[in-house]
Amino acid sequence: MPKRLAPLTLMALLLSGPAFAALQPPAGYYAAVGQREGKAPICPAVPQPYTGELQFTSKYEGSDSARATLNRKAEKNFREQTSHITRLEKEAGRMITGYMRTGQPERLECAIEWLDRWASADALESEQFNHTGKSMRKWALGSLAGAWLRLKFSESQPLAAYPQQSARIEAWFTRLAEHTVREWSDLPLRKINNHSYWAAWSVMAVAVISDRRDLFDWSVGQFRIAANQVDDEGYLANEMRRSQRALAYHNYALPPLAMIAAFAEANAVDLRGENHGALQRLAERVLQGARDPAAFAQRTGAKQDMSELRKDFKYAWLAPYCSLYACSEETRELNQEMGPFNSFRLGGEVTQVFEKP
């Protein structure tokens, strides 16, 4: 009778197999820290960690079911209520981007100080939230974890000198990701839209940081739900309900989906074929709509608001997308003309991360 392996020995053998390979980001995240010359900035005071209830005013307050008419007064209230969170997202991301460009330790130390203060305060972890509040939580998580990925995986190993702070920050990210999974799971299909896709991107970023296969699988599962929402012509029914903003919200759905697909591919999961190439259908529909929004106007019965689509950074999804597909010459030119892309919601310099050597 063969000798039975001790449980710990068996577990070690299982964990060493390919099915349990450590999660990794796309190759561009391993880039070394740059060495540009320049004066390092003074680290500003850390914004007060937000530990209150995540109950925020919607900028579409008072709108009809399309949620497409901006309420200027409500938007002002929303910006004021969330100012510290948004400042953390944008400024911490800029510090990390600046450090990756220059290698100036002051920038890294400042970013870590800011994030560690919020992590140590258990910021953004309130169990009291409304829809806007849980949306802010996952948006902030995607921005911060997306930027942190560049530090975590850089071959320069900039976090090696900050083990305790890094552990606290990454544990905080993981707690926020677990909140996000609970809050965005098992929704009825009529309520699954770009918000769920952005939640899935934030969880994917943390999955790779923390090497959590369960979080990775949840994110991939959300992508598959999204892919199956794309119809044969590349439209998303739940975004079509946004009336004059339907095209803009189709475009807004693409950055998280393209990032998830790129991260999945880096871990041997090819999502490009889901629902017969749904991601590509959606992207082509959006690009056609940006050139001529008539089809969206006809379907929604509303002239499309093109203001958001005139901002180049809104097309940051082209960077990961064209790393996944053989983009047409026209799309490649668009990618080059509008880029290089720097999107704080995607963690910073996405063009640099995804451009081919």
N, C-alpha and C positions, 0 to 999 in steps of 0.2 A: 504494500500500500504506500503511495507516495507521501512524503512528509508534507504536512500542512504548513503553509507559510503563516508566520505571525501576522496579526492584523496590520501593525505599523509597516512591516516589510511589504505586504501586499499593497497598501496604500501608496507607499513610495514608488513601487513599480507602476501602478496605475497613473500616478501623477507625472511620471516621466514619459508617458506615451504621447503621441502627436495630438490626440484629442484634447489634451490639457495644455497645449502650447500657450505660452504667455501671450496675452493680447498685445497688439502693437498698432501704432499709427501708420499712416502712409509714410513713405521713405523720406519725404522732405522735412519731417519733424526731427530727424536726426542731425540736421545741419549744425555745424559748429558756430559758436558765438563769433560775431564780427569784431573787427578792431578799427573802427573809424575814429578819427581824432575829433576832438571837440570838448567843450566845457561841460562838465556834469552839472545838472540842475540841483538846486536845493530841494530836499524832500519836504513837500508841504504837509501840514497837519492832517492826520488821518480823519476822514469824515466820520461823524458819530455812527457807530454800528447801529443798524436798525433792528431793534428787538421787539418792537410793538406788533400789534395785530396787523395782518396783511389785508386790511380793508381799505381799498383805494377807489376813488371815483373813476368811472369809465369816461374816456374822452368822447364816447358816443352816447352819453347819457341823454335820454329823451328822444333818441332816434327810433324809427320804426323797426320792424323785424329784420330789415336788411342791415342794420347797424352800419350804415354807410355815410350818415350825415354828421360831420364833426361839430361838436358843441364847444365853442371857443372858451367859454367860461369853465366848463367841466375839464377841458384839456389843461387849462391853467392850473386848476386845483390838482389835477393828476400830476403835473410836472412838479409842483411844490411838494406834494406828499411823498414823491419818490425821488426827490433830488439827490439825497445822500446815496441811494442805491445806484442811480444812474452815474453819479460821479465816481463811485467805486469801480463800476464796470469799465467806464471809458478811461479813467486815469490809470488804474492798475494795468489795463491792457496796453496803454501808451508806454508806461514804464517798462513793461516786459518787452514790447517791440523795440523800444529805444535801447534796452540792454542787449537784445539779440543783434542789433546793428552795430553797437559800439563796444560792447564788453565792459562798459564802465560799471564797476561794482556798486556805485552809489544808486544807480537806477534799480538794480536787483534788490539791494537792501531795502530800498523804499517800498517796492512792490510787496516784498515779503512782510515788511512791518505792517502795511495796510491790511493785507489779507489775514495775517495772523491775529491782528486785533479783532477783526470781524469773526474769525473762526473761534477765538477764545471767548467771545461774547455770545456764541450760539446765535448769531444774527440770522435773520430770515427764516427762523425755524418755528414761528408761531403756528399753532394748530387752529387759530382763528383767522379765517381768510374768506374773501369772496373771489369771484372769477378773475377779476383784475389782479388781486393779490397773488393768487397761485400762478398767474401768468408772469408776474414780475419775478417770482421766485425762480421759475424755470428759465426765463430770459437771462437773469443775472448769472445763474449757474452755467449756462452755455457760454456766455461771454468770458467768465472767469476761468472755468475749466478749459475752455478752448485755448486761451492764452497760456495757461499753466502747462499744457501739453508740450509747448516748445521748450520750456525749461526742463521738464521731466525727462524728455528723451534726447535732448541735445547731446551730441558726442562729447561736448565740453564739460558735461556733468556739473552745471552751475549750482545745483541744489545739494551737492555733497557736503558743503560747508554749513548747511542749515538743516540738519536732520530732525531736530525737535520741532522747529517751526513747520517744516514740510509735512511732518506726520500729522500735526494738528490741522493744517490747512486741508490736506487730503482727506482726513477723517470728516471734516466739515463738509467738503464736497460730497462725500459718500452719503452723509445724512440727508443733505439736500436732494440728492438723486433718489434716495429711498422715499422721501416725501413726494417727489415728482411722480414716481411710479404709482404710488397709491392714489394720487390725485387725478391722474390722467389715464387710468386703466378702466376697462370695461364700460366705456361710454357708448351710448347708442350711436349708430352710424350717422344719424342726422346731426350729431354734435361733434363729430370728429372732423377737424379741419386743420388749418395751418398751425393753430395752437398746439395740437397734439404732435405735429411734425417737429415743431421747435422743442417741445418737451423731450421727444425721442432723441434729438441731436444732443441736448444737454446730458442726457443719460448715457449716450454713446461716448461722449468725451470722458465722463467719469468712469465708465466701464473700463476704458483703456488705461486711464491713470491708475485705477485701483486693481486692475486685472480681475474684474468681476464678470465672469461668464454669464451669470444670471441677468445682470444689467445689460450686457451686450445682446443677449437673446431677446430681452424685452424691446430694446430699440429696433432690432431687426424685425420683430413681430409688428411693431407699429408702422415701420416702412411698408411691410407687405399689406397691411390694411390700407394705407395711403395709396399704394399702387393699384389696388383693386377698386379704388374710388375713381380712378382715371378712366373715362369712357373711351369709346373707339376713336373719337375725334380729338382726344387730348384735353377734354374739359373736366373740371372738378365740380360736381353738382353743388356741393356745400359752399364753394367760393362763388359760384354763379349767382347765389342769392344776395351777394353784396352789391347788386345793382350797378351804380356808376363806378364802383371800385372793384368790380369782378376781375378785370384784367390785372390790376395792381395786386390783388390778393393771390391770383394764380402765380404771379411772379414772386410774391413773398413766400409762397409755399416751396419754391425750388431750392433756396439755399440750404435749409436743414436736410431735405431729401438727398440732395447731391452730396452733402458731407457724410451722411450716414452710408450711402452707397460706396463712397470712396474708402471709408473706414472699414466697412464690411469686406470690400475687396482685399484690403491689406491683411485681412484675417481669413482669407480663402473662402469667403462667402460672396458669391456673385449674384447681385440683386438686379442686374440690368435686364434680365429676361422676365422679371415678375410681371404678370398680367400682359404678356406679349410685348414687352418693351415699353411699359407705361411711363417710366421716367423720361425716356426720349420723346414719346408722344407729347407729354406735357410741356417739355422744353421747347419743342418745335412749335407747338400751338402758341406759347407765350411770345416767342420771337416773331412769329407771323403777326400776332396781335400788336406787338410793339411797332411793327412797320405799318400795319393797317388795322385799327381796332374795330372795323366795321362789323366783323362777324360777332364780336362780343357785344357790340351795341345792339345788333339785331336780335341776338338771343336774350339779352336782358331787358330790352326795350328802353335802355338808358344810354345816353352819350357817355363814353368812358372818360373818367378823370385821369388824365395822363401826367399829372404833375409829378407823381412819384417815379414814373417810368422815364422821366427826363434826367434823373440823377444817376450818374454812371455807377456809383457804388451799389445801387440796387441790383446790379447784374453780377455781383461777386460770385454767384453760383457757377458762373462760366468757368472759373478756375478749376474747381474739382470736377465739374461736368466734362470738360475737355480732356481731363486726365483719364476719364472712363471710356469715352467714345472717340471715334475718329471724326472729329467735328468737321463740318464743311468748311471750305475756304472762307466763305462769308462769315461764318460763326467764329472762326479763328481770328479773322481780321477784327471782328467786333470785340473779341476778348483782348486783343492787343491794344486796340484804340481806346477802350474804356479803362483798361488796367494801367498800371498794376493795381490790383484791388486790395484795399485794407478795410476790413469790416470788423468792428469790435464785437458784433454778435457772433461772428465765426472765429473769434480769437485773434484777430489781427491780420497779418500779411498773408492772405490766402494765395495770392499769385506766387509769392516766393516759395511757399510750401509745396505748391503743386506744379510749378513750371518744370518742364523737362530740361535736364542738363544740356 
